[in-house]
Amino acid sequence: MALAARYTDEIFEAGVDEAGRGCLAGPVVAAAVMLPPDFCPPLLNDSKKLSHKQRISLRREILQNAISWSVGMIGAFRIDRVNILNATYEAMHEAIDGLHIRPDYLIIDGNRFRPFRNIPHSCIVKGDGKYAAIAAASVLAKTYRDEIMQMLDEQFPQYRWASNKGYPTRAHKEAIRDYGLSPQHRKTFNWQLPLTLFEGY
């Protein structure tokens, strides 16, 4: 199903999405994107449904054509202080605040959001597969976070973040068991759960 170009009639509508909320390590990254009304590349979709090559190609197109775009990032230390949900809101607010044009309306992927500066908004479940601006934000958040995890992998190669990006794969959890937690791990997460409970990730 093709993505809808717009949710509202507002010219300055911004889509917002995050990446990394379910990870054991690294930052949560959010992106906010404002697209021209007629911009909706055929390949654009929820970033999880795209290959790495497709995401990189789309990112190039998005950055070249967006009216405005911005990325926000909240690291593991802050996540531990305020919890992952509040950190996600902070990353989203940082991304929105970084737009050089104030949006008239925000469309947020998911079912929860903390209002930002009285800008009207709607939360849209699976919005990254429905609206172009949210899908574009999904692509930016995912690709920028992946690059951050790639760089962190050079400092902490034992956790294999270049491949697992901080998600709870079996190899990642076994490395935590063998080497302990790094400064990039979210230490308030429940580390006492047995590895078998994470099977299927």
VENSUL-V334317 format. One record per pair of residues at least 12 apart in sequence whose C-alpha atoms are under 10 Angstrom apart, sorted by the first residue. I is the first residue (numbers start at 1). GAP is how many residues later the second one is. D is the distance in Angstrom with one decimal. If there is no record, write none. Layout:
i-><I:I>
gap-><GAP:GAP>
d-><D:D>
This chain:
i-><1:1:1:2:2:2:2:2:2:2:2:2:2:3:3:3:3:3:3:3:3:3:3:3:3:3:3:3:3:4:4:4:4:4:4:5:5:5:5:5:5:5:5:5:5:5:5:6:6:6:6:6:6:6:6:6:6:6:6:7:7:7:7:7:7:7:7:7:8:8:8:8:9:9:9:10:10:10:10:10:11:11:11:11:11:11:11:11:12:12:12:12:12:12:12:12:12:12:12:12:12:13:13:13:13:13:13:13:13:13:13:13:13:13:13:13:14:14:14:14:14:14:14:14:14:14:14:14:14:14:14:14:14:14:14:14:14:14:14:14:15:15:15:15:15:15:15:15:15:15:15:15:15:15:15:15:15:15:15:15:15:15:15:15:15:16:16:16:16:16:16:16:16:16:16:16:16:16:16:16:16:16:16:16:16:16:16:16:16:16:16:16:17:17:17:17:17:17:17:17:17:17:17:17:17:17:17:17:17:17:17:17:17:17:17:17:17:17:17:18:18:18:18:18:18:18:18:18:18:18:18:18:18:18:18:18:18:18:18:18:18:19:19:19:19:19:19:19:19:19:19:19:19:19:19:19:20:20:20:20:20:20:20:20:20:21:21:21:21:21:21:22:22:22:22:23:23:23:23:23:23:23:23:23:23:24:24:24:24:24:24:24:24:24:24:24:24:24:24:24:24:24:24:25:25:25:25:25:25:25:25:25:25:25:25:25:25:25:25:25:25:26:26:26:26:26:26:26:26:26:26:26:26:26:26:26:26:26:26:26:26:27:27:27:27:27:27:27:27:27:27:27:27:27:27:27:27:27:27:27:28:28:28:28:28:28:28:28:28:28:28:28:28:28:28:28:28:29:29:29:29:29:29:29:29:29:29:29:29:29:29:29:29:29:29:29:29:29:30:30:30:30:30:30:30:30:30:30:30:30:30:30:30:30:30:30:30:30:30:31:31:31:31:31:31:31:31:31:31:31:31:31:31:31:31:31:31:31:31:31:31:32:32:32:32:32:32:32:32:32:32:32:32:32:32:32:32:32:32:32:32:32:32:32:32:32:33:33:33:33:33:33:33:33:33:33:33:33:33:33:33:33:33:33:33:33:33:33:34:34:34:34:34:34:34:34:34:34:34:34:34:34:34:34:34:34:35:35:35:35:35:35:35:35:35:35:35:36:36:36:36:36:37:37:37:39:39:39:39:39:39:40:40:40:40:40:40:41:41:41:41:41:42:43:43:43:44:44:44:44:44:44:44:44:44:44:44:44:44:45:45:45:45:45:45:45:45:45:45:45:45:45:46:46:46:46:46:46:46:46:46:46:46:46:46:46:47:47:47:47:47:47:47:47:47:47:47:48:48:48:48:48:48:49:50:52:52:52:52:54:55:55:55:55:55:55:56:56:56:56:56:57:58:58:58:59:59:59:59:59:59:59:59:59:60:61:62:62:62:62:62:63:63:66:66:67:67:67:68:68:68:68:68:68:68:69:69:69:69:69:69:69:69:69:70:70:70:70:70:70:70:70:70:70:70:71:71:71:71:71:71:71:71:71:71:71:71:71:71:72:72:72:72:72:72:72:72:72:72:72:72:73:73:73:73:73:73:73:73:73:73:73:74:74:74:74:74:74:74:74:75:75:75:75:75:76:76:76:76:76:76:77:77:77:77:77:77:78:78:79:79:79:79:79:80:80:80:80:80:81:81:81:83:83:83:84:84:84:85:85:85:86:86:88:88:89:89:89:89:89:90:90:92:92:92:92:93:93:93:93:93:94:95:95:96:97:97:102:103:103:104:104:104:104:105:105:105:105:105:106:106:106:106:106:106:106:107:107:107:107:107:107:107:107:107:107:108:108:108:108:108:108:108:108:108:108:108:109:109:109:109:109:109:109:109:109:109:109:109:109:109:110:110:110:110:110:110:110:111:111:111:111:111:112:112:145:146:146:146:146:146:146:147:147:148:148:148:149:149:149:149:149:149:149:150:150:150:150:150:152:152:152:153:153:156:156:156:157:158:158:158:158:158:158:158:159:159:159:159:159:159:159:159:159:159:159:160:160:166:166:167:168:168:168:168:168:169:169:169:169:169:170:170:170:170:170:170:173:173:173:173:174:176:177:177>
gap-><44:128:129:38:39:40:41:42:43:127:128:129:130:37:38:39:40:41:42:43:124:125:126:127:128:129:130:131:132:36:125:126:127:128:129:30:31:32:33:34:35:36:125:126:127:128:129:29:30:31:32:33:34:101:124:125:126:127:128:98:99:100:115:117:123:124:125:126:96:97:98:99:28:95:96:27:93:94:95:96:23:24:25:26:56:92:93:94:21:22:23:24:25:55:56:89:90:91:92:93:94:19:20:21:22:23:24:54:89:90:91:92:93:94:108:120:17:18:19:20:21:53:54:55:82:85:87:88:89:90:91:92:93:94:107:118:119:120:122:123:16:17:18:19:20:54:81:88:90:91:92:93:94:106:107:112:113:116:117:118:119:120:121:122:123:14:15:16:17:18:53:54:55:76:77:79:80:90:91:92:93:94:107:111:112:117:118:119:120:121:122:125:12:13:14:15:16:29:54:71:74:75:78:90:91:92:93:110:111:116:117:118:119:120:121:122:123:124:125:12:13:14:53:54:55:70:71:73:74:77:90:91:92:116:119:120:121:122:123:124:127:12:28:29:54:69:118:119:120:121:122:123:124:125:126:127:64:68:121:122:125:126:145:146:147:58:63:64:66:67:146:62:144:145:146:61:141:142:143:144:145:146:162:163:166:52:141:142:143:144:145:148:149:152:157:160:161:162:163:164:165:166:167:50:51:124:134:136:140:141:142:143:147:156:157:158:159:160:161:162:164:47:48:49:50:51:53:119:120:122:123:126:135:139:140:141:156:157:158:159:160:45:46:47:48:49:50:51:52:57:60:61:64:118:121:122:139:157:158:159:44:45:46:47:48:51:56:57:59:60:61:62:63:64:113:114:117:42:43:44:45:46:58:59:61:62:63:65:66:109:111:112:113:114:115:116:117:119:40:41:42:43:44:58:59:60:61:62:63:64:65:66:107:108:110:111:112:114:115:38:39:40:41:42:60:61:62:63:64:65:67:68:103:105:106:107:108:109:110:111:113:36:37:38:39:40:59:60:61:62:63:64:65:66:67:71:74:75:76:101:102:104:105:106:108:109:29:30:33:34:35:36:37:38:62:63:66:70:73:74:99:100:101:102:103:104:105:107:28:31:32:33:34:35:36:62:65:67:68:69:72:98:99:100:102:103:27:28:30:31:32:33:34:97:98:99:101:29:30:31:32:97:30:95:96:22:23:26:27:93:94:22:91:92:93:95:96:17:20:21:91:95:16:12:14:15:14:15:17:18:84:85:87:88:89:91:92:94:95:13:82:83:84:85:86:87:88:89:90:91:93:94:80:81:82:83:84:85:86:88:89:90:91:92:93:96:81:82:88:89:90:91:92:93:94:95:96:80:81:87:90:91:94:80:89:87:90:91:94:85:81:83:84:85:87:88:83:84:86:87:88:82:78:81:82:77:78:79:80:81:82:83:84:85:80:75:71:74:75:77:78:73:77:67:70:32:33:34:28:30:31:32:33:34:35:26:27:29:30:31:32:67:68:71:22:24:25:26:27:28:29:30:67:70:71:20:21:22:23:24:25:26:27:28:66:69:70:73:74:16:18:19:20:21:22:23:24:25:26:69:72:14:15:17:18:19:20:21:22:68:71:72:12:13:14:15:16:17:18:20:12:16:109:110:111:107:108:109:110:111:112:106:107:108:109:110:111:12:108:106:107:108:109:110:105:106:107:108:109:105:106:107:103:105:106:102:104:105:27:28:29:27:28:25:26:23:24:25:26:27:24:26:16:21:22:24:20:21:22:23:24:22:42:46:20:19:20:17:16:17:14:15:16:17:13:14:15:16:17:13:14:15:16:17:27:28:13:14:15:16:17:20:21:24:26:27:13:14:15:16:17:18:19:20:25:26:29:13:14:15:16:17:18:19:20:21:22:25:26:28:29:12:13:14:15:16:17:18:12:13:14:15:16:12:13:20:15:16:17:18:19:20:15:18:13:14:17:12:13:14:15:16:17:35:12:13:14:15:16:13:14:32:12:13:26:27:28:18:13:14:16:17:18:20:21:12:13:14:15:16:17:19:20:21:22:23:12:15:18:19:34:27:30:31:32:33:26:29:30:31:32:25:26:28:29:30:31:18:21:22:25:21:15:14:18>
d-><9.8:8.7:8.4:9.1:9.8:7.7:9.2:8.9:8.6:8.6:7.7:8.9:9.3:7.5:9.3:8.6:9.7:7.8:7.3:9.8:9.5:8.8:6.7:4.9:5.2:5.8:9.4:9.9:8.5:8.2:9.2:6.0:4.9:6.1:9.1:8.7:8.8:6.4:6.9:7.2:6.3:9.9:8.8:6.0:5.3:7.5:10.0:9.1:9.5:6.9:9.2:9.9:9.8:9.6:9.5:6.5:7.1:7.7:9.9:9.3:9.4:7.6:9.2:9.9:9.3:7.0:9.2:9.2:9.7:7.9:9.5:9.1:9.3:9.9:9.5:9.5:8.8:6.4:6.9:9.9:8.9:8.9:7.9:7.4:10.0:8.5:7.6:8.9:9.7:6.4:8.0:8.6:9.3:8.4:9.2:7.8:7.5:5.0:5.4:6.8:8.9:9.9:8.4:5.9:7.7:9.3:9.3:10.0:9.2:5.6:5.8:4.9:5.9:7.4:9.5:8.1:9.8:6.2:5.2:4.5:7.4:9.6:8.7:8.7:8.2:9.2:9.9:9.1:6.0:7.9:6.3:5.0:6.2:8.5:9.4:9.9:6.3:7.7:10.0:8.9:8.1:5.5:5.3:6.5:8.5:9.5:9.3:9.6:8.7:6.0:4.9:6.0:7.8:9.8:10.0:9.0:8.8:8.0:7.8:4.4:4.2:7.7:7.6:6.2:8.8:7.1:5.7:4.5:6.6:9.2:9.9:9.7:9.7:6.9:9.4:8.2:7.9:7.1:6.2:4.9:6.3:9.6:9.6:9.4:8.9:7.4:5.4:8.5:8.6:5.5:7.5:9.2:8.6:5.6:5.7:6.9:9.1:10.0:9.9:9.5:9.6:7.3:9.6:8.9:6.3:5.4:8.2:8.8:7.6:9.2:6.1:7.9:8.6:5.3:5.2:8.8:8.8:7.0:9.2:4.0:6.3:9.0:9.4:9.1:9.4:7.2:9.3:8.0:7.2:9.9:9.4:8.0:9.6:9.6:7.6:6.4:9.3:8.9:5.7:7.5:9.4:8.7:9.6:10.0:9.7:9.0:9.6:7.2:9.1:9.0:5.5:5.4:8.9:9.1:6.9:9.1:9.8:9.1:8.7:7.8:7.4:9.1:8.4:7.9:7.8:9.8:6.7:8.0:8.9:7.1:9.3:8.7:8.8:6.8:8.3:9.9:9.4:7.9:5.3:4.3:6.4:9.7:9.0:8.5:9.8:9.1:9.3:5.6:5.8:6.2:9.6:8.9:9.0:10.0:9.9:8.7:5.9:5.9:8.5:9.8:7.5:9.7:9.4:9.0:6.8:8.9:9.6:8.8:8.1:4.9:7.3:8.8:9.8:9.1:8.4:8.8:5.4:4.1:5.6:8.8:9.8:9.9:8.9:6.3:5.8:9.4:9.6:8.5:9.9:8.1:6.8:8.1:9.2:8.1:6.4:9.3:9.9:9.1:5.3:6.4:7.6:9.8:6.3:5.3:4.1:5.5:8.9:9.0:8.0:9.8:9.2:9.6:9.4:7.5:8.4:8.6:9.2:8.0:9.1:9.0:8.5:5.9:5.5:6.5:8.0:8.2:8.1:9.9:7.4:6.4:9.8:9.5:7.0:9.5:8.8:9.8:7.6:7.1:5.7:4.5:6.6:8.6:9.4:7.6:9.7:6.1:7.9:9.8:8.8:9.9:9.1:5.6:7.7:9.7:7.7:6.0:9.7:9.7:8.5:5.7:5.1:6.4:8.7:7.4:8.8:8.9:5.4:5.1:8.5:8.1:6.2:9.0:7.6:8.1:8.1:5.2:8.4:9.2:8.8:7.3:5.7:4.3:6.2:8.8:8.1:6.7:9.4:8.7:5.4:7.6:9.5:9.8:8.9:8.5:4.9:7.0:8.5:6.1:5.1:8.9:9.2:8.3:5.6:5.4:6.5:8.4:9.9:7.3:8.9:9.1:5.4:5.5:8.9:8.4:7.4:9.8:8.9:9.4:9.2:8.2:7.9:8.4:5.5:8.8:8.5:8.6:8.6:9.3:6.9:7.8:6.0:4.4:6.7:8.8:8.8:8.3:8.0:9.6:9.6:10.0:9.4:5.9:7.4:9.2:6.6:5.5:9.3:8.7:9.5:9.4:5.9:5.4:5.2:6.2:9.3:10.0:8.5:8.8:9.9:7.8:9.4:9.5:6.3:9.1:8.9:8.9:8.1:9.8:7.2:4.7:5.4:7.2:8.6:8.0:6.1:9.8:8.5:7.4:6.5:6.2:9.4:9.3:9.8:9.5:9.7:9.7:8.9:7.7:8.4:8.0:9.1:9.4:9.1:6.0:8.6:9.7:9.1:8.1:8.4:9.1:8.6:9.9:10.0:9.2:9.6:7.7:6.9:9.7:10.0:9.6:9.4:8.8:9.5:7.0:9.6:6.6:7.1:9.9:8.5:9.6:9.8:6.6:5.5:8.0:8.4:7.4:9.8:8.9:5.3:7.6:8.4:8.2:8.3:8.3:4.7:4.9:8.3:9.3:9.2:8.2:5.1:8.1:9.2:6.3:7.2:10.0:7.8:8.7:6.9:8.2:8.9:5.6:5.0:8.6:8.9:6.9:8.7:9.4:9.7:9.9:8.5:8.5:8.5:9.0:8.9:9.9:9.7:8.2:9.7:9.5:9.5:9.5:6.0:8.3:8.4:6.9:8.2:8.9:9.9:7.0:9.8:10.0:8.1:7.5:8.9:7.7:9.4:9.9:6.5:6.2:9.8:9.9:7.8:9.5:9.6:9.7:9.6:6.7:9.1:8.9:8.4:9.5:8.9:9.3:9.2:9.3:9.0:8.3:9.9:9.0:5.8:6.4:6.8:9.5:9.5:8.0:8.4:7.7:5.7:7.9:9.2:9.5:8.3:9.0:9.6:8.3:5.0:6.8:8.1:5.3:5.5:8.5:8.9:8.8:9.4:8.0:8.1:9.7:7.3:4.6:8.0:9.4:7.3:8.8:8.7:7.6:6.9:8.2:9.8:9.4:8.1:4.7:6.3:7.6:4.9:4.3:8.1:8.8:7.9:8.5:9.9:8.9:8.6:8.2:5.1:8.3:9.8:7.5:8.0:9.2:9.7:8.6:10.0:6.2:7.5:9.5:7.2:5.6:9.4:9.0:8.4:9.4:7.8:9.4:8.9:7.9:5.7:6.2:5.2:8.0:9.6:8.1:7.7:8.4:7.1:8.4:9.6:9.8:9.1:9.8:6.9:9.0:8.4:9.9:9.3:6.0:6.4:5.5:8.2:9.8:9.8:8.5:9.4:8.0:9.2:9.1:9.5:9.3:9.3:9.3:9.9:9.4:8.6:9.0:9.7:9.1:6.6:6.3:9.0:9.3:8.9:9.8:9.1:8.8:9.2:9.2:9.7:8.6:8.8:6.5:9.2:9.9:9.9:9.9:8.3:8.9:9.4:8.9:7.4:9.2:10.0:6.5:7.2:8.9:9.8:6.1:5.3:5.6:8.2:7.0:6.3:4.4:6.5:8.5:9.7:9.6:8.9:5.6:5.1:6.0:7.0:8.1:9.9:8.7:8.1:7.0:7.2:6.1:4.7:6.0:8.4:9.5:7.2:8.8:9.5:7.0:9.6:8.7:5.9:5.2:5.9:6.2:4.9:6.2:9.3:9.6:9.4:6.5:8.8:9.3:8.7:9.4:5.7:5.3:4.3:6.2:6.9:8.8:5.2:6.1:5.6:8.9:9.6:8.8:9.1:8.2:9.0:7.9:9.2:9.4:6.2:9.3:8.6:9.0:9.7:9.3:8.8:5.9:6.2:8.9:8.8:5.5:7.2:9.9:4.7:8.2:9.6:7.4:9.9:9.4:9.9:8.4:8.6:9.5:7.8:9.8:9.2:10.0:9.6:8.5:10.0:6.5:8.9:9.4:7.9:7.6:5.4:8.3:8.6:5.6:7.3:9.9:8.6:10.0:9.6:9.1:6.7:8.4:9.3:8.5:8.0:9.5:7.1:9.0:9.6:6.5:9.5:7.6:8.0:8.3:5.8:7.2:8.8:7.4:7.2:8.9:7.8:9.3:9.5:6.8:8.7:7.8:9.1:9.4:9.3>
